[in-house]
Amino acid sequence: MPPFIELLTRPLRWLFQWLIALIVLFEEWGWEPLARLMAQLARLPLIGWLECRIARLPPALALVVFLTPGLMLLPVKLAALALVSHGHVFTGISVIVLAKLLGTALVARIFQLTQPALMQLAWFARLHGRWIVWKEAAVAQVRASRVWRMGRWTRRGLVRRIQRWRA
């Protein structure tokens, strides 16, 4: 690759990696709490029955069920982008955020239910292993960054001030 192309693509690659890393961090922070929240819904008889059925699916059907929420929310996210492009920025961003939260909650819970079946698919298990390695490296990179350290320092300071104010 010619040097000038490298100079042009390096910042874009850096920006893309950080954007993906931030999305991964959101997923990381939201995955477990949202999955626990969705698991609380299993107390409802119909949801509990449905979860039992999902957990017993064979690998191919488990894959379909696992992919369905993301595919169903894609048109919603595209409509939200259309709202933003037509000047309804707050509404569009709100729809995107709500779709992301709902999608993460559903996918996290469905993954918990279907993971044993999905891991029977050799290609899925291999991709999942690669994803985990990449995700851990991305999270470590973000946590090692100056921005992350400054954010943690600021957060600790705010927590201390709030604790003093309450006392």
N, C-alpha and C positions, 0 to 999 in steps of 0.2 A: 504494500500500500504506500503510495507517495506520502512524503512527510506532511504536505499541506492538508491532505485528506485526513491524516491522523490527527492533526491539530484541530480540525473541524469536528471530527467525530468524538474525540476524547471528552469534551464537556457534555455532549449529548448522552454519551454512554454513562458518564458519572451521574448526570441528572436522572436518567432512567433507572440506574441501580438504586439510587436513593429513594426514588418514588416507589419502586417495588419494595424496598426494605421498609418504608413507612407503612405501606399496605400490609405487609407481613406482620409488623408490630401491632397494627390494629387488630388483625386476625388473632395474633397471639394473646393480646390483652382481652379480647372479647370472646374468644373461643370457649374457654372453660366456664366463665360465669354465665354466658348465654346458653350453653349446653345444659348447665345446672338448672337455669330458669325454665328451659323447655322441658326438662325432665320432671319438673314439678307439675306440669300439665298432665303427665301420665297418671296422676291421681284421679283424673276424670275417667270414668269407665270407658268411654268411647276411645279416648286417646290412648289409654293403657292397652286396650284390645288391639288398636292399630299398631302400636309399637311392638307388641308381641308378634304380630304377623310380619312386620318389617324385619325384625331380628331373625326370623326363621326363613327368610328368602334365600333361594339359591344364588350363587355368585352373579350370574348374568342379570337377573332381576334386581338384585341388590345394587348393581351398578346403575341401572336405569333409575331406580328410586333415588340414589345418591346424586345423580346428575340433574334430576328434574327441577329442584328449586332454583338452581342457577339459570337454567334455560328458561324457566317461567318468569324470572325477574329481569331477564335481558330486555324484553320490550318495554318494561316499566322504566328501566334506566335510560333507554333510548328516548322514550317520551319525556323524561325529565330533562334530558339534554336539549330536546326540542323546546321545552319551556324556557330553558336558559337562553337559547338562541333567539327566542321571541321576546326577550326582555323581562321574563318572569324569573329573575335570578334566585330570589329567596325561595320561592315555591319549588323551582327545579332542584336546587341544592337540598332542600328539605326532603324531597321525594327520594333523591339519591341516597342521603344519609339513612332515611328510614328503610329503604330497600336493602342497603348494605347491612344494617342491623338485623333486619328480619331474615335476610339471606344467610348471614353468618350464623344466627341462632338455629335456623332450620338445618343447614348443612352440618353444623357441629353435632347436633343431636342425631341426625340421620347417620352421620359417619360413625358415631358411637354405636349405634344399633347395627350397622351393616359392616363394620370393620372386619369381624371374623370371616364373613363371606367374601368380602373384597380381597382380603389377603390370600385367598385361595386362587385368585387370578395371578399367575406368575408375573405378568407384565405390570399389573397394578402394584404388587408388592415391591417389585424392582423400582418403579417410579416413585412410590411412596418413600422408600429408603433414600433415594437421591434427593427428593424434596426435603426430607428431614435434615439431611446434611447441609443442603443449600440454605434452608431456613435458619438453622443454627448459626451458620457463618454470617448471614445477613444481619441477624439480631446482634451477634457479637460485634460486627462492624459498626452498627448504629450505636450500641452501648459504649463503644470505645471512642466515639466521636466527641469533639469538643462541645458541640451543640447539646448532645445528650447529657454530658457532665454538667454543663451550665444549667440545663433544665432541672436536673436533680438537685443541684445546689440551691437554685431558686425555690424549688418546691419545699426543700427542707427548711429554708428560711421562713417561708410562708406558714408552714405547719407550726414552727416554733412561735411565731408571732400570734397565730390564732390560739395556740395553747396558753400563752401568757395572757392574752386578752380575756380568755374564758376564766382563767384563774383569778 
